């Protein structure tokens, strides 16, 4: 289980990207969670930026988005969780 | 080059998910583009849903988000582009 990075609509994308890159460097993967459109947008942008940071270290990341129900202040909300994992080296395919 | 699926803030997530799943089944990969927080949120949710659809067919997808500059009505905008690709079978790792 890698660290969970919670992103809000006011999170700075570069700060989140730095956190994602740091966790991936240390643990090999990261989990990013966002609730609401603004937060999801910041999270997706941050992962795109983290991808650039990590590419410089020779680390190639992909992400798996999943919808999960989470309780926030006693209320059920649907969150988007992005599992950030390293791409299998042997895949070696670039997206078309 | 796989088909580009353009997502707006008012796109239905299940409709986009169906399109993503259909293109991946046919071409092996898909490209999804969204501009603005609402559209990015719909796109990310749709990919999460497409992942469930495709899993039933034994297809395991991951996505690579990239920030790209696109011209819309003569104006430069930053879009999020999600490359949806199949996960390398040999990777066989589940996210932590």
Backbone of each chain as ProteinMPNN parsed JSONL, in Angstrom:
{"seq_chain_A": "XXXXXXXXXXXXXXXXXXXXXXXXXXXXXXXXXXXXXXXXXXXXXXXXXXXXXXXXXXXXXXXXXXXXXXXXXXXXXXXXXXXXXXXXXXXXXXXX", "coords_chain_A": {"N_chain_A": [[0.86, -1.202, 0.0], [0.775, 2.009, -1.087], [1.417, 5.488, -0.274], [-1.434, 7.621, 0.245], [-2.395, 10.313, -1.612], [-4.174, 13.112, -1.155], [-6.167, 15.206, -3.089], [-7.349, 18.477, -3.559], [-9.677, 20.89, -4.956], [-8.343, 23.262, -4.823], [-5.726, 22.599, -4.697], [-2.3, 22.988, -5.6], [-1.12, 22.244, -8.761], [1.588, 21.709, -9.401], [2.726, 21.278, -6.911], [1.358, 18.997, -6.058], [2.196, 17.298, -8.082], [4.929, 17.138, -7.479], [4.765, 15.784, -5.052], [3.614, 13.345, -5.871], [5.63, 12.405, -7.592], [7.709, 12.151, -5.759], [6.73, 10.168, -3.978], [6.437, 8.007, -5.734], [9.11, 7.652, -6.509], [10.125, 6.776, -4.082], [8.462, 4.626, -3.166], [7.699, 3.269, -5.405], [5.151, 3.327, -6.412], [2.043, 5.223, -6.314], [-0.92, 6.546, -4.748], [-3.601, 8.535, -5.661], [-6.17, 10.642, -4.686], [-9.267, 12.182, -5.471], [-12.077, 14.308, -5.082], [-14.798, 15.559, -6.711], [-15.153, 17.798, -9.554], [-13.226, 19.896, -9.947], [-11.125, 19.102, -8.301], [-10.498, 16.605, -9.404], [-9.606, 17.402, -11.896], [-7.31, 18.866, -11.159], [-5.825, 16.792, -10.068], [-5.443, 15.047, -12.277], [-3.988, 16.712, -14.006], [-1.747, 17.09, -12.38], [-0.669, 14.52, -12.319], [0.049, 14.245, -14.967], [2.081, 16.146, -15.03], [3.851, 15.112, -13.107], [4.634, 12.876, -14.465], [6.342, 13.934, -16.382], [8.383, 14.94, -14.71], [9.313, 12.502, -13.638], [10.11, 11.094, -15.825], [12.53, 12.184, -16.444], [14.09, 10.891, -14.638], [14.162, 8.434, -15.665], [11.906, 6.979, -15.128], [8.855, 5.614, -15.97], [5.599, 6.365, -15.871], [2.193, 5.201, -15.564], [-1.379, 5.5, -15.226], [-4.186, 4.285, -13.352], [-7.474, 4.894, -13.277], [-10.076, 4.733, -10.883], [-13.41, 4.462, -9.726], [-14.519, 5.155, -6.518], [-16.406, 4.699, -3.523], [-16.486, 6.901, -0.881], [-16.495, 7.96, 2.55], [-17.173, 11.128, 3.644], [-17.102, 13.429, 6.103], [-19.293, 12.111, 7.272], [-20.891, 11.673, 5.106], [-21.675, 9.956, 2.087], [-19.59, 9.959, -0.69], [-18.631, 9.986, -4.149], [-15.494, 9.209, -5.168], [-12.657, 9.819, -7.273], [-10.075, 7.687, -7.771], [-6.73, 7.549, -8.467], [-4.499, 5.192, -9.323], [-1.116, 5.266, -9.442], [1.313, 3.86, -11.251], [4.347, 2.151, -12.19], [5.219, 1.754, -15.555], [5.387, -1.328, -17.218], [8.589, -2.29, -18.022], [9.179, -3.956, -20.146], [7.124, -3.563, -21.887], [7.412, -1.35, -23.627], [6.007, 0.034, -25.586], [4.918, 2.958, -27.187], [2.161, 5.17, -26.719], [-0.126, 5.479, -29.432]], "CA_chain_A": [[0.0, 0.0, 0.0], [1.55, 3.244, -1.136], [0.782, 6.633, 0.386], [-2.59, 8.235, -0.412], [-2.261, 11.76, -1.763], [-5.517, 13.675, -1.35], [-6.09, 16.434, -3.881], [-8.58, 19.286, -3.549], [-9.796, 21.794, -6.095], [-7.4, 24.378, -4.681], [-4.349, 22.091, -4.65], [-1.408, 23.442, -6.681], [-0.761, 21.06, -9.558], [3.028, 21.401, -9.332], [2.983, 20.726, -5.578], [0.862, 17.609, -6.078], [3.097, 16.56, -8.979], [6.148, 16.87, -6.707], [4.438, 14.747, -4.063], [3.438, 12.085, -6.604], [6.951, 11.965, -8.056], [8.479, 11.742, -4.576], [6.213, 8.888, -3.469], [6.771, 6.966, -6.725], [10.553, 7.388, -6.39], [10.404, 6.046, -2.835], [7.667, 3.402, -2.971], [7.461, 2.605, -6.688], [3.791, 3.631, -6.863], [1.346, 6.187, -5.458], [-2.37, 6.606, -4.888], [-4.06, 9.924, -5.642], [-7.636, 10.641, -4.567], [-9.9, 13.483, -5.694], [-13.543, 14.331, -5.06], [-15.309, 16.756, -7.376], [-14.547, 18.06, -10.867], [-12.01, 20.718, -9.866], [-10.075, 18.279, -7.687], [-10.102, 15.573, -10.381], [-8.827, 18.114, -12.912], [-5.986, 19.151, -10.595], [-5.126, 15.505, -9.908], [-5.027, 14.538, -13.593], [-2.896, 17.586, -14.463], [-0.569, 16.824, -11.537], [-0.068, 13.24, -12.745], [0.718, 14.545, -16.252], [3.327, 16.872, -14.72], [4.731, 14.143, -12.424], [5.158, 12.015, -15.522], [7.492, 14.645, -16.974], [9.439, 14.924, -13.682], [9.858, 11.149, -13.437], [10.749, 10.659, -17.074], [13.934, 12.622, -16.337], [14.765, 9.874, -13.815], [14.025, 7.146, -16.349], [10.735, 6.263, -14.598], [7.742, 5.804, -16.904], [4.383, 6.036, -15.116], [0.847, 5.169, -16.134], [-2.321, 5.562, -14.116], [-5.431, 3.522, -13.424], [-8.533, 5.572, -12.522], [-11.139, 3.883, -10.336], [-14.431, 5.162, -8.934], [-14.684, 4.525, -5.198], [-17.278, 5.414, -2.592], [-15.786, 7.24, 0.365], [-17.292, 8.739, 3.487], [-16.551, 12.41, 3.984], [-17.956, 14.117, 7.08], [-20.518, 11.356, 7.493], [-21.681, 11.61, 3.874], [-21.034, 9.134, 1.059], [-19.243, 10.676, -1.925], [-17.886, 9.2, -5.122], [-14.164, 9.763, -5.415], [-11.837, 9.201, -8.305], [-8.772, 7.318, -7.237], [-5.77, 7.248, -9.532], [-3.312, 4.421, -8.952], [0.008, 5.636, -10.305], [2.245, 2.729, -11.224], [5.362, 2.184, -13.235], [4.893, 0.966, -16.724], [6.272, -2.481, -17.366], [9.708, -1.949, -18.924], [9.178, -4.808, -21.322], [6.056, -3.168, -22.811], [8.171, -0.584, -24.623], [5.169, 0.645, -26.617], [4.434, 4.309, -26.959], [0.789, 5.318, -27.206], [-0.157, 5.921, -30.838]], "C_chain_A": [[0.886, 1.239, 0.0], [0.742, 4.38, -0.516], [-0.385, 7.167, -0.437], [-2.405, 9.745, -0.435], [-3.651, 12.309, -2.065], [-5.41, 15.04, -2.025], [-7.42, 17.168, -3.773], [-8.579, 20.21, -4.762], [-8.83, 22.958, -6.028], [-5.957, 23.906, -4.571], [-3.561, 22.642, -5.841], [-0.957, 22.209, -7.464], [0.727, 20.699, -9.416], [3.387, 20.813, -7.964], [2.529, 19.269, -5.513], [1.783, 16.752, -6.948], [4.392, 16.195, -8.255], [5.929, 15.762, -5.696], [4.311, 13.385, -4.745], [4.803, 11.534, -7.016], [7.777, 11.443, -6.877], [8.045, 10.385, -4.055], [6.566, 7.756, -4.442], [8.262, 6.628, -6.646], [10.845, 6.504, -5.173], [9.736, 4.678, -2.794], [7.423, 2.634, -4.273], [6.07, 2.844, -7.248], [3.18, 4.647, -5.91], [-0.149, 6.091, -5.716], [-2.791, 8.059, -4.731], [-5.58, 9.909, -5.613], [-8.197, 12.046, -4.713], [-11.405, 13.329, -5.684], [-14.002, 15.641, -5.674], [-14.494, 17.1, -8.612], [-13.246, 18.855, -10.765], [-10.846, 19.903, -9.323], [-9.567, 17.214, -8.667], [-9.232, 16.204, -11.474], [-7.406, 18.393, -12.4], [-5.164, 17.861, -10.469], [-4.6, 14.994, -11.244], [-3.881, 15.379, -14.156], [-1.608, 17.269, -13.693], [0.12, 15.526, -11.966], [0.642, 13.431, -14.089], [2.059, 15.239, -16.002], [4.327, 15.931, -14.027], [5.391, 13.204, -13.431], [6.395, 12.626, -16.193], [8.659, 14.636, -15.98], [10.123, 13.556, -13.645], [10.549, 10.618, -14.682], [12.236, 11.033, -17.053], [14.755, 11.649, -15.495], [14.674, 8.492, -14.465], [12.865, 6.312, -15.822], [9.518, 6.634, -15.45], [6.457, 5.391, -16.198], [3.135, 6.015, -16.002], [-0.114, 5.247, -14.945], [-3.592, 4.774, -14.415], [-6.475, 4.268, -12.605], [-9.619, 4.589, -12.101], [-12.129, 4.757, -9.578], [-14.606, 4.419, -7.62], [-15.633, 5.379, -4.349], [-16.513, 5.659, -1.304], [-16.714, 8.059, 1.249], [-16.525, 10.0, 3.852], [-17.534, 13.152, 4.882], [-19.327, 13.442, 7.196], [-21.399, 11.188, 6.266], [-20.945, 10.748, 2.85], [-20.809, 9.971, -0.198], [-18.535, 9.711, -2.862], [-16.575, 9.914, -5.408], [-13.559, 9.097, -6.636], [-10.482, 8.929, -7.676], [-7.888, 6.94, -8.425], [-4.625, 6.441, -8.924], [-2.221, 4.781, -9.95], [1.062, 4.544, -10.165], [3.279, 2.884, -12.326], [4.944, 1.263, -14.367], [5.893, -0.177, -16.819], [7.341, -2.144, -18.402], [9.591, -2.683, -20.241], [8.083, -4.426, -22.321], [6.649, -2.379, -23.976], [7.348, 0.024, -25.743], [4.866, 2.084, -26.238], [2.981, 4.359, -27.413], [0.811, 5.91, -28.612], [-0.462, 7.418, -30.912]], "O_chain_A": [[1.639, 1.49, 0.941], [-0.456, 4.247, -0.266], [-0.336, 7.167, -1.667], [-2.272, 10.375, 0.614], [-4.233, 12.007, -3.107], [-4.659, 15.911, -1.584], [-8.486, 16.561, -3.879], [-7.595, 20.292, -5.496], [-8.524, 23.576, -7.048], [-5.055, 24.72, -4.372], [-4.086, 22.748, -6.949], [-0.467, 21.243, -6.879], [1.077, 19.523, -9.322], [4.256, 19.947, -7.87], [3.234, 18.414, -4.976], [2.107, 15.619, -6.593], [4.895, 15.081, -8.398], [6.792, 14.906, -5.5], [4.841, 12.389, -4.252], [5.097, 10.355, -6.817], [8.456, 10.422, -6.986], [8.882, 9.544, -3.725], [6.95, 6.668, -4.013], [8.638, 5.457, -6.71], [11.69, 5.61, -5.223], [10.367, 3.685, -2.431], [6.989, 1.482, -4.245], [5.826, 2.594, -8.428], [3.72, 4.907, -4.835], [-0.585, 5.616, -6.765], [-2.387, 8.732, -3.784], [-6.21, 9.234, -6.428], [-7.661, 12.995, -4.141], [-11.949, 12.355, -6.205], [-13.63, 16.715, -5.202], [-13.318, 16.753, -8.72], [-12.266, 18.52, -11.43], [-9.723, 19.997, -9.818], [-8.367, 16.956, -8.751], [-8.248, 15.612, -11.918], [-6.427, 18.183, -13.116], [-3.962, 17.85, -10.733], [-3.452, 14.559, -11.339], [-2.923, 14.842, -14.712], [-0.526, 17.189, -14.275], [1.348, 15.445, -11.975], [1.703, 12.853, -14.324], [3.048, 14.956, -16.678], [5.518, 15.96, -14.336], [6.542, 12.797, -13.27], [7.355, 11.929, -16.523], [9.795, 14.356, -16.362], [11.35, 13.463, -13.624], [11.461, 9.796, -14.599], [13.082, 10.304, -17.57], [15.978, 11.591, -15.625], [15.073, 7.495, -13.864], [12.822, 5.099, -16.026], [9.198, 7.81, -15.623], [6.24, 4.205, -15.949], [3.043, 6.7, -17.021], [0.296, 5.08, -13.796], [-4.006, 4.624, -15.565], [-6.393, 4.289, -11.377], [-10.025, 3.723, -12.877], [-11.733, 5.683, -8.87], [-14.816, 3.206, -7.604], [-15.654, 6.606, -4.448], [-15.961, 4.732, -0.711], [-17.602, 8.759, 0.762], [-15.382, 9.945, 4.307], [-18.653, 13.463, 4.475], [-20.367, 14.1, 7.214], [-22.5, 10.642, 6.346], [-19.719, 10.808, 2.759], [-21.732, 10.611, -0.702], [-17.917, 8.741, -2.423], [-16.554, 11.069, -5.833], [-13.9, 7.967, -6.985], [-9.837, 9.821, -7.126], [-8.26, 6.121, -9.266], [-3.868, 6.957, -8.101], [-2.392, 4.616, -11.158], [1.624, 4.338, -9.09], [3.097, 3.653, -13.269], [4.406, 0.175, -14.168], [7.081, -0.015, -16.539], [7.024, -1.758, -19.527], [9.859, -2.13, -21.308], [8.092, -4.891, -23.461], [6.422, -2.694, -25.144], [7.903, 0.483, -26.742], [4.586, 2.377, -25.075], [2.6, 3.681, -28.368], [1.662, 6.738, -28.936], [-0.531, 7.981, -32.005]]}, "seq_chain_B": "XXXXXXXXXXXXXXXXXXXXXXXXXXXXXXXXXXXXXXXXXXXXXXXXXXXXXXXXXXXXXXXXXXXXXXXXXXXXXXXXXXXXXXXXXXXXXXXX", "coords_chain_B": {"N_chain_B": [[-2.133, 5.586, -34.949], [-4.801, 6.073, -32.909], [-8.387, 6.585, -32.718], [-9.568, 9.884, -31.853], [-11.282, 10.8, -29.033], [-13.403, 13.247, -28.159], [-14.234, 14.959, -25.237], [-16.731, 16.684, -23.488], [-17.874, 18.941, -20.884], [-20.494, 18.324, -20.541], [-20.758, 15.794, -21.494], [-21.989, 12.469, -21.352], [-20.95, 10.185, -18.965], [-21.177, 7.372, -19.179], [-21.734, 7.025, -21.881], [-19.393, 8.011, -23.062], [-17.643, 6.184, -21.952], [-18.498, 3.841, -23.194], [-17.785, 4.44, -25.822], [-14.993, 4.638, -25.574], [-14.362, 2.031, -24.763], [-15.241, 0.644, -27.025], [-13.529, 1.631, -29.056], [-11.054, 0.823, -28.07], [-11.388, -1.943, -28.108], [-11.492, -2.326, -30.852], [-9.198, -1.002, -31.968], [-7.183, -1.366, -30.176], [-6.183, 0.662, -28.646], [-6.943, 4.005, -27.388], [-7.574, 7.527, -27.713], [-8.323, 10.176, -25.595], [-9.667, 13.358, -25.236], [-9.888, 16.311, -23.285], [-11.042, 19.509, -22.287], [-10.915, 21.795, -19.755], [-12.18, 21.739, -16.354], [-14.617, 20.359, -15.784], [-14.967, 18.765, -18.037], [-12.623, 17.243, -17.959], [-13.045, 15.816, -15.633], [-15.31, 14.295, -16.381], [-14.125, 12.795, -18.396], [-12.14, 11.317, -17.016], [-13.713, 9.826, -15.257], [-15.166, 8.382, -17.144], [-13.181, 6.792, -18.275], [-12.524, 5.22, -16.101], [-14.911, 3.783, -15.92], [-14.972, 2.542, -18.428], [-12.867, 0.861, -18.074], [-13.922, -1.071, -16.396], [-15.891, -2.16, -18.087], [-14.214, -3.256, -20.067], [-12.658, -5.007, -18.693], [-14.267, -7.167, -18.338], [-14.013, -8.327, -20.783], [-11.546, -9.325, -20.633], [-9.623, -7.437, -21.071], [-7.185, -5.227, -20.016], [-6.878, -2.03, -19.105], [-4.788, 0.906, -18.95], [-3.997, 4.375, -18.321], [-2.417, 7.246, -19.774], [-1.927, 10.427, -18.863], [-1.526, 13.532, -20.512], [-0.495, 16.897, -20.857], [-1.504, 19.101, -23.313], [-1.203, 21.695, -25.766], [-3.819, 23.112, -27.468], [-5.582, 24.478, -30.283], [-8.54, 26.196, -30.116], [-11.24, 27.483, -31.672], [-9.611, 29.562, -32.63], [-8.178, 30.225, -30.385], [-5.646, 29.577, -27.972], [-5.662, 26.758, -25.95], [-5.196, 24.796, -22.97], [-5.239, 21.405, -23.037], [-6.214, 18.279, -21.577], [-4.968, 15.248, -22.415], [-5.751, 11.915, -22.616], [-4.11, 9.037, -23.086], [-5.226, 5.908, -23.759], [-4.28, 2.782, -23.111], [-3.462, -0.713, -23.517], [-2.565, -2.662, -20.762], [0.578, -4.083, -20.285], [0.638, -7.498, -20.605], [2.46, -9.155, -19.376], [3.242, -7.735, -17.197], [1.565, -8.006, -14.928], [1.182, -7.008, -12.367], [-0.703, -5.844, -9.635], [-1.93, -2.644, -8.672], [-0.768, -1.307, -5.579]], "CA_chain_B": [[-2.941, 6.665, -34.348], [-6.164, 5.634, -32.661], [-9.395, 7.648, -32.817], [-9.605, 10.861, -30.763], [-12.614, 10.973, -28.467], [-13.443, 14.551, -27.485], [-15.187, 14.929, -24.129], [-17.079, 18.002, -22.946], [-18.392, 18.901, -19.518], [-21.856, 17.776, -20.537], [-20.752, 14.424, -22.025], [-22.423, 11.422, -20.434], [-19.785, 9.32, -18.698], [-21.362, 6.004, -19.681], [-21.624, 7.081, -23.342], [-17.965, 8.129, -23.378], [-17.042, 4.898, -21.578], [-18.829, 2.9, -24.264], [-16.965, 4.797, -26.985], [-13.601, 4.269, -25.264], [-14.277, 0.561, -24.792], [-15.387, 0.22, -28.415], [-12.309, 1.953, -29.813], [-9.966, -0.04, -27.571], [-11.628, -3.298, -28.633], [-11.203, -2.354, -32.291], [-7.864, -0.514, -32.359], [-6.19, -1.711, -29.155], [-5.912, 1.844, -27.818], [-7.809, 5.144, -27.698], [-7.129, 8.829, -27.211], [-9.453, 10.933, -25.069], [-9.223, 14.728, -24.985], [-10.823, 17.115, -22.508], [-10.588, 20.866, -21.966], [-11.694, 22.341, -18.647], [-12.296, 20.838, -15.206], [-15.783, 19.468, -15.881], [-14.701, 17.797, -19.11], [-11.572, 16.327, -17.482], [-13.713, 14.949, -14.658], [-16.128, 13.325, -17.131], [-13.211, 11.901, -19.123], [-11.492, 10.393, -16.074], [-14.76, 8.887, -14.808], [-15.497, 7.504, -18.276], [-12.101, 5.807, -18.43], [-12.709, 4.279, -14.988], [-16.046, 2.92, -16.265], [-14.533, 1.725, -19.578], [-11.997, -0.157, -17.507], [-14.798, -2.145, -15.896], [-16.469, -2.803, -19.274], [-13.197, -4.016, -20.805], [-12.165, -6.094, -17.84], [-15.148, -8.318, -18.62], [-13.504, -8.942, -22.016], [-10.155, -9.723, -20.393], [-8.715, -6.362, -21.509], [-6.784, -4.458, -18.832], [-6.355, -0.753, -19.615], [-4.191, 1.959, -18.127], [-4.01, 5.607, -19.099], [-1.3, 8.183, -19.646], [-2.4, 11.789, -19.082], [-0.52, 14.483, -21.022], [-0.987, 18.244, -21.127], [-1.187, 19.528, -24.682], [-1.794, 22.961, -26.194], [-4.635, 22.948, -28.671], [-6.257, 25.698, -30.712], [-9.994, 26.049, -30.171], [-11.838, 28.742, -32.151], [-8.572, 30.584, -32.767], [-7.584, 30.539, -29.091], [-4.86, 28.465, -27.452], [-6.142, 26.228, -24.672], [-4.481, 23.608, -22.516], [-6.118, 20.243, -22.947], [-5.674, 17.044, -21.027], [-5.178, 14.137, -23.327], [-5.533, 10.622, -21.965], [-3.869, 7.885, -23.959], [-5.72, 4.691, -23.112], [-3.553, 1.666, -23.725], [-3.574, -1.97, -22.784], [-1.469, -2.928, -19.861], [1.391, -5.224, -20.734], [0.179, -8.722, -19.925], [3.542, -9.73, -18.58], [3.487, -6.974, -15.969], [0.882, -8.837, -13.941], [1.165, -6.454, -11.025], [-1.839, -5.021, -9.263], [-1.493, -1.5, -7.873], [-0.783, -1.615, -4.136]], "C_chain_B": [[-4.361, 6.155, -34.154], [-7.101, 6.853, -32.69], [-9.323, 8.588, -31.612], [-11.042, 11.048, -30.308], [-12.619, 12.29, -27.689], [-14.576, 14.558, -26.455], [-15.459, 16.36, -23.678], [-17.632, 17.827, -21.534], [-19.779, 18.309, -19.43], [-21.915, 16.366, -21.133], [-21.22, 13.456, -20.945], [-21.259, 10.458, -20.218], [-19.966, 7.921, -19.279], [-21.273, 5.957, -21.209], [-20.162, 7.165, -23.76], [-17.265, 6.803, -23.068], [-17.286, 3.846, -22.658], [-17.984, 3.156, -25.507], [-15.512, 4.368, -26.762], [-13.434, 2.751, -25.374], [-14.343, 0.054, -26.23], [-14.13, 0.458, -29.235], [-11.152, 1.051, -29.358], [-10.145, -1.47, -28.098], [-11.206, -3.393, -30.103], [-9.745, -2.06, -32.611], [-6.777, -0.892, -31.349], [-5.828, -0.555, -28.242], [-6.876, 2.95, -28.218], [-7.178, 6.401, -27.135], [-8.371, 9.61, -26.801], [-8.954, 12.342, -24.744], [-10.304, 15.528, -24.286], [-10.2, 18.472, -22.215], [-11.505, 21.416, -20.878], [-11.985, 21.281, -17.601], [-13.469, 19.863, -15.351], [-15.552, 18.374, -16.918], [-13.656, 16.772, -18.662], [-12.173, 15.328, -16.492], [-14.547, 13.882, -15.372], [-15.234, 12.305, -17.836], [-12.595, 10.863, -18.18], [-12.484, 9.358, -15.556], [-15.064, 7.877, -15.908], [-14.429, 6.427, -18.457], [-12.185, 4.765, -17.31], [-13.835, 3.284, -15.315], [-15.677, 1.996, -17.433], [-13.649, 0.578, -19.104], [-12.786, -1.361, -16.99], [-15.416, -2.908, -17.079], [-15.444, -3.753, -19.905], [-12.626, -5.173, -19.994], [-12.978, -7.363, -18.083], [-14.73, -9.041, -19.903], [-12.058, -9.403, -21.849], [-9.148, -8.691, -20.869], [-8.469, -5.432, -20.321], [-6.162, -3.149, -19.313], [-5.727, 0.106, -18.522], [-4.23, 3.223, -18.96], [-2.806, 6.482, -18.777], [-1.841, 9.581, -19.909], [-1.245, 12.694, -19.537], [-1.187, 15.836, -21.212], [-0.56, 18.651, -22.526], [-1.871, 20.87, -24.968], [-2.564, 22.725, -27.481], [-5.303, 24.28, -29.004], [-7.747, 25.412, -30.822], [-10.571, 27.413, -30.535], [-10.807, 29.87, -32.125], [-7.857, 30.957, -31.484], [-6.787, 29.341, -28.597], [-5.403, 28.06, -26.085], [-5.27, 25.043, -24.271], [-5.485, 22.479, -22.336], [-5.422, 19.129, -22.184], [-6.006, 15.935, -22.01], [-4.837, 12.855, -22.581], [-5.306, 9.569, -23.052], [-4.303, 6.651, -23.188], [-5.081, 3.518, -23.833], [-3.768, 0.399, -22.905], [-2.33, -2.174, -21.939], [-0.723, -4.152, -20.377], [0.997, -6.451, -19.915], [1.211, -9.228, -18.944], [3.805, -8.972, -17.286], [2.856, -7.687, -14.77], [0.849, -8.3, -12.513], [-0.135, -5.716, -10.809], [-1.291, -3.812, -8.508], [-1.672, -1.811, -6.389], [-2.041, -1.069, -3.505]], "O_chain_B": [[-5.049, 5.841, -35.125], [-6.649, 7.998, -32.687], [-9.052, 8.153, -30.492], [-11.913, 11.41, -31.099], [-11.923, 12.427, -26.683], [-15.717, 14.21, -26.76], [-14.532, 17.151, -23.508], [-17.827, 16.707, -21.06], [-20.197, 17.844, -18.37], [-23.0, 15.799, -21.264], [-20.886, 13.61, -19.77], [-20.658, 9.974, -21.177], [-19.018, 7.344, -19.813], [-20.795, 4.972, -21.773], [-19.735, 6.483, -24.691], [-16.403, 6.356, -23.825], [-16.396, 3.064, -22.992], [-17.526, 2.221, -26.164], [-14.88, 3.805, -27.656], [-12.492, 2.258, -25.994], [-13.6, -0.85, -26.613], [-13.712, -0.4, -30.012], [-10.368, 0.578, -30.181], [-9.175, -2.122, -28.485], [-10.643, -4.397, -30.54], [-9.122, -2.758, -33.412], [-5.588, -0.753, -31.635], [-5.233, -0.759, -27.184], [-7.546, 2.861, -29.247], [-6.363, 6.355, -26.213], [-9.342, 9.698, -27.552], [-7.943, 12.505, -24.06], [-11.481, 15.446, -24.636], [-9.007, 18.58, -21.933], [-12.721, 21.492, -21.058], [-12.035, 20.088, -17.9], [-13.324, 18.673, -15.07], [-15.896, 17.211, -16.704], [-13.784, 15.582, -18.947], [-11.844, 14.142, -16.516], [-14.497, 12.706, -15.011], [-15.539, 11.112, -17.871], [-12.535, 9.677, -18.506], [-12.161, 8.177, -15.428], [-15.201, 6.68, -15.652], [-14.749, 5.278, -18.759], [-11.948, 3.579, -17.537], [-13.723, 2.093, -15.023], [-16.025, 0.815, -17.429], [-13.677, -0.523, -19.654], [-12.366, -2.51, -17.133], [-15.46, -4.138, -17.079], [-15.759, -4.897, -20.234], [-12.175, -6.178, -20.543], [-12.454, -8.476, -18.039], [-15.048, -10.214, -20.094], [-11.421, -9.823, -22.815], [-7.971, -9.001, -21.054], [-9.405, -4.921, -19.706], [-5.06, -3.144, -19.861], [-6.089, 0.033, -17.348], [-4.467, 3.167, -20.167], [-2.263, 6.458, -17.672], [-2.182, 9.903, -21.047], [-0.136, 12.621, -19.007], [-2.323, 15.909, -21.679], [0.616, 18.553, -22.877], [-2.967, 21.141, -24.478], [-2.026, 22.203, -28.457], [-5.555, 25.1, -28.122], [-8.163, 24.499, -31.534], [-10.408, 28.382, -29.793], [-11.085, 30.978, -31.665], [-7.037, 31.874, -31.464], [-7.212, 28.2, -28.786], [-5.58, 28.888, -25.192], [-4.681, 24.374, -25.12], [-6.449, 22.594, -21.579], [-4.194, 19.051, -22.153], [-7.16, 15.72, -22.379], [-3.763, 12.732, -21.991], [-6.206, 9.26, -23.833], [-3.805, 6.383, -22.095], [-5.318, 3.296, -25.021], [-4.2, 0.447, -21.753], [-1.207, -1.892, -22.358], [-1.324, -5.12, -20.841], [1.025, -6.428, -18.685], [0.891, -9.668, -17.839], [4.489, -9.468, -16.39], [3.504, -7.936, -13.754], [0.533, -9.027, -11.571], [-0.619, -5.032, -11.711], [-0.301, -3.93, -7.786], [-2.617, -2.497, -5.999], [-2.245, -1.222, -2.301]]}, "name": "protein", "num_of_chains": 2, "seq": "XXXXXXXXXXXXXXXXXXXXXXXXXXXXXXXXXXXXXXXXXXXXXXXXXXXXXXXXXXXXXXXXXXXXXXXXXXXXXXXXXXXXXXXXXXXXXXXXXXXXXXXXXXXXXXXXXXXXXXXXXXXXXXXXXXXXXXXXXXXXXXXXXXXXXXXXXXXXXXXXXXXXXXXXXXXXXXXXXXXXXXXXXXXXXXXX"}
